[in-house]
Amino acid sequence: QVHLVESGGGSVQPGGSLRLSCAASGFTCSRYPMSWYRQAPGKERELVASISSLGVTTNYLDSKKGRFTISRDNAKNTMYLQMNSLKPEDTAVYYCNALNSWGQGTRVTVSS
């Protein structure tokens, strides 16, 4: 059974940074791509970034490219999202996705 647990969210000021983690279990992590999504208040869930099974290929929603970096450590069954230069519009609940399963999400609030 796929189990995903996000962590690392919190409250930061504009321009700040956070690193989100997604700990995966119940499947062989290195065989599957994984993704980060987010859902802002009153908006639909949207894809933020995805990464191939071995971490060779990454894709980003255009507006996130350059500020966000997705990575993974398959030895630790963990995926990361480094977020820099955060903006108020980045405020959302961030979710990890793999094999069509979701974690519970971690909340990110960017506010002065």
Secondary structure, 3 states (H helix, E strand, C coil): CCEEEEECCEEECCCCCEEEEEEEECCCHHHCCEEEEEECCCCCCEEEEEECCCCCCEEECHHHECCEEEEEECCCCEEEEEECCCCHHHCEEEEEEECCEECCCEEEEECC
